[in-house]
Amino acid sequence: MKSLLKFGVVLIIFGLVMSLLTTVFIRANAVTKSDMNTASETLNAEKSPVNPVQKP
């Protein structure tokens, strides 16, 4: 019975550690607001209206 309790405690600790590491990893690779603004400005610049018919 004690071995099962020890195993359960080990599993709970392992789950908590993995949860914390996952949170740190996701936050470290998150896209910042300034990166989003830069990307949206680039997309808006590329979507500028282009006249497909060119006059000679």
Stockholm file with secondary structure:
# STOCKHOLM 1.0

chainA/1-56         MKSLLKFGVVLIIFGLVMSLLTTVFIRANAVTKSDMNTASETLNAEKSPVNPVQKP
#=GR chainA/1-56 SS CHHHHHHHHHHHHHHHHHHHHHHHHHHHTCCCHHHHHHHHHHHHHHTCCCCSSCCC
#=GC SS_cons        CHHHHHHHHHHHHHHHHHHHHHHHHHHHTCCCHHHHHHHHHHHHHHTCCCCSSCCC
//
